[in-house]
């Protein structure tokens, strides 16, 4: 296992992050996973033995049950060796204000998460999505207060447009508030939309990306067959399959992934995870599982080294469409590239 810096911080996290959305199984999450404490404990122990130090959850996962189970599985571990990420924004009850990124909801949610996780601080506190009803200034000031109080160490965001993220960073800069250092986003071989604007923004601002659903809700494991809807899993249950992909293109990508996997004596899932681990600015890829065998398989992905030719093959087959303004900016960049031939190196004298 390798460890990467999280954004522009000094915090090192394992290149694989263990996601706990499968813990609990209440409400919507029942069909995604319903692991009990005993089953979760085995997975957490195996993850730590495999070198994982970074664990991701959210208050809304099974309405707090995931956090509660994670807290119980980590209670006898050395806290300083573990990096815990949890998230805030989702609706937690029918109470009218128990949702969103208001100061009220953030502060009360943080306190509740601390209790469920059985800890006095959260390493990485992430806003789960943009809240169009709360001013960003209110959200960022509340998060900053939690950092100043020692209840939170680092901040992140998830599921933002590029303009929303850049606006948040600018407000934090202007008001001298703690900044987001990561973006948690849907990123995989079958969805590289983030490469158009979000990843260039992250690189420019020194931030990291932590991809969620790197296998596209299991699609890149190869268990789903074209025209066959009999396999168990979210992609064959419309009410749980919110991830949008172009299946025709995705099956073509999977064919190439499978070819490369055979050359490495690996699985399609391992190649798909390895692909993301070769990409910048990926700090840690979030993996989730219900079974120890799946976790063991995913852990082996860190040992797979793809060649530059294999990366290029996967880049080409999975390339996202060049939407505007990317194609226009790429076109206009050509004349500037030619002009670099006339730039003389600056003398060091």
N, C-alpha and C positions, 0 to 999 in steps of 0.2 A: 504494500500500500504506500502510495506517495501522499504528501501533504502539501497543500497550496495555500498561499495567502488569500484571505477573504477580502476581496476588494483592495482598497488602499490602506487597509489596517495591518496590524502586526499579528493578527490571529491566524493560526494554521489549522486547516480543516482537512480531513481525509478526502481523497478525490472521489470517493463514493459516500453518499449520505443516506442513512437509513430512514425512509419515510414510513410513518405509522398510521396512514389513513385506513389501514386494514384492522386497526385495533378497535375493539368495541362492538361495532355492528349495530348501531342504533339509527333508526329513521332511514334516510336516503342511503346511508353507508352500509346498510345491512347486506346488500348484494355485492358491495365492493370487498368487504371483508368483515368477519365477526370474530376475530381472535380473542380468546379469553386471556386472562393474566398468565396462566401456565404456558400456553402456546407462545404468547408474546415474549415471555421470559427466555425461552429457548432461543428464539430468533435474536433477541437483543444480545444475549451472551455470545452467540455465534458471530454476530456482527462485530462485537468488541474484540473477540479472539482473532477475527480477520483483519483487524487494524482500523476499523471504523471508529471515529471519535465524534462524529457529527450526526445528530438525530433531529429529524424534522417532524413537527406535528402542527396542530391548529386547534383553537378552542372549539371551532364549529364541527370538527371531526367527531361524529357520534355525540355531539353536544356536550363535550367535555370528557367523555369516557376515554378517548384516545390519550389525552393528556394525563388523565388519572392513571391509566394502565402504564404509560411510559414512566411516570413518576415512580410507580411501585417497582418497575423492573430495574430502575437505576438507583434505588434508595441505598443499596449497599455498595455502590461503586464509588470510586474516588471522584468527587464532584469536579475537581480541577482538571481531571483528564477528559471530561465530557463537555461537548459543545451542544447546547440545546437551542433549537430554533422553534418558535411557535408563532402563530399568526392571529390577527385580530381584524374584524370587520363584519363577519357573518352574523346573521340573526341567531340569537341564542334562546329566545323565548318569544311569546306573544306580546310582551310588554313593549309599548310603542317605541321607546328609546333604546331598546336592547339590540341595537344593530348600528352599523356604520362606523365612521371615524370621528365622531364628536369627542370633545374632551371628556365628557361624562362617560361615554361608552369605552373609550380607550383605557382610562384609568381604572374603572371598575373591572374591565375584562382582564387587565394585567394582574390585578390583585387576585382575581379568581384563578387565573392560570398559574400563578405562583403557588397557590394552595394545592391545586390539583397535581402539579409537578413536584411538589414537596421540595421546593428550593426557595432560596431568598433572592435569587437573581436569574434573569433570562439572558443568555449569551447573545442571542440574535432575535430581535423582535421585528416581525414583518407585517406590514399592512397587506391584507390578503387581496385587495383590489382597490381601484380608485372609487372614491365616494363623491358622486356629483352634487350631493346636498350639503356637504360640509366644506367651508373654506379651507384651503390647504394650510393657511397660516395657523388656524386653530388646531388642525391635526399635528402639524410639525412642532408647535409649541408644547403640546401635551406630550408628545414623544420625547422631546428634549428634556422636559421636566423629569420623566422617568429615568432617563440616563443620568441626569444630575443627582437624582435620589439614590442611585446605585442599584435600582431594580432592573435595569436593562443595560447591557454593555454596548451593543451595536444595533444599527437599524437597517432594515431592508424593505423593499416593496415587491409587489407581485401584480401581474396582469395590468400594467399601465401602457398607455400609448407613449410614444417617444416624447411628444410635446408635454404630456402631463408629468413625466419624470423630470424633464429638463426644467420645467417650471418649478417643481418642488425643490430641485437642487439650487436654483437661482434664489428662491425665497430663503432657503437655509443659509446661503452665502450672505445674502443681504442682512438677515436678522441675526447672524452669528449663532445659528442653531446646528445641532448635530445633523449630519447628512446621511441619506441612504448610501450604503456602500455596496449593495447587491440588488439585482433584479432576479426574482424567481419567475420563470416563464416557460411556456410550452415550447420545447425545442427538441427536435429529433430528426432523423433522416427523412421522415415523411412529413415534416413541417419545419421548414427553415425560414419562415416569414420574418423572424426576429433579425435576420441578417441584413434586411433592407435598411432599417433606420435604428433599431434598438441597439444592436451590437456595436455599430460605429459610435453611437453615443456612449456606451459603456466604456469602450476603449479610450475615447477622448477624455472621459471623466475619471478614469482609473478605477472603474467599478468591475465587479465580477457578475457572471450569470450562473445561476444554479438551476439547471433544467429540470422541470417536472414532467412526468410521464415520458421518459426518454424512449420507451418502447411503444408509444402510441396506444396506451391502454391494452398492451399485450399483442398488438398487431405484429410488431417486428420480432416476436418470439417464433412466428411461423405457424402458430396453432390454428389460425383462421385460413380456410381455403376458399379460393375463388368460387362463388356460386353455392357454397356450402354454409349454411347458417346453423349447423347442429352443434358446433363447439360451444362449450361453456365459457362465459365471460361477458364483459360489459358490451363489447361491440355487437353482440347478438341480442342485446336487450335495449330497445330503443329508449326507454325511460331513463337508462343509466349511461347511455352513450352520448355525452354532450360534446365529445371531441370531434371536430370536423376535419375530415381528410378527403383527398381525392383518391378513392379506392383503386380506380383503374391505374393511376400513376403509382400508387403505393405498392401494388402487387408487382409492378415492373421493378421497383426499387428492391423489394424483398427478394426477387430472383437473383439480382446481383449480389445482395448481401449473402444469400445462401451459397452462391458460387465461391465467394471469398472465404466463407466459414469452412467450407469443405477443405480448402487449401491449408487452413490453420488447424484442422481437426477441432473446430470450435462450433458453437451454436450461433444461429442468426442473432440471438439476443446479445451474446457476448461481443460479436462484431459491431452491432449497433451501439452498444455502450462504449466500446473502444473508440469508435469514430468520434463521439462527442468528447472523449478524454483527450483527443488530439487537437481539439479546437480551442482557440482563444476567444474571449476571456473566460472560459469555463473554469470555475474553481472546484465545484463538486457536483456530481450527477446524482439526483435523488432516485433511489431504487425502492420499490415497495413489493412486498411478497406476502403470501399466505403460508408458504411451505419452506422448510429448511433446505430442501433440494434446490429450489429456485434461488435462494440466497447464496448457496454454495456455488451455483452456476454463475451468478452475477459477480461474485467476488473474484472469480478467475478472469474476468474481463480486463482487470488492471494489468495483467501480465501479457496481454496480446499487443504486439507492436505491428501496426499496419504500415506497409511501405508507402512511399510517396505516390507510386503508380496506383495502388489500391485506393488511397485517399482520393486521387483524381478521378478514378472510375466512379466512386460513390458520390463525389461532388457533382459530376456531370449528370448522372442518372437522377439525382435528387434535386437538381438546381431549381430554385423557385422562379416563377416568371418575373421578368424585369418590369415592374410596374413604374409608372411615372411618379416622381421625376428621375428615378434611377437611370433609365435608359437615356434620358436627355443629358443628364450630368455626365454619364460615361462618354457620350458622344462629344460633349463640349470639353472634356478633359484632354482630349487628344492634342489640341493645339498647344496646351500648356506643357504636355509631356515633351513635345518637340523642342520647346524653348529651353528645356533644361540642358540641352547640348551646348548652349551658349553661356551657361553659368560657370564662371571660374571658381575654383575652390578658394576659400578665404585663407590668406596668408597667416601663419601663426607667429610671424615676426612682430 
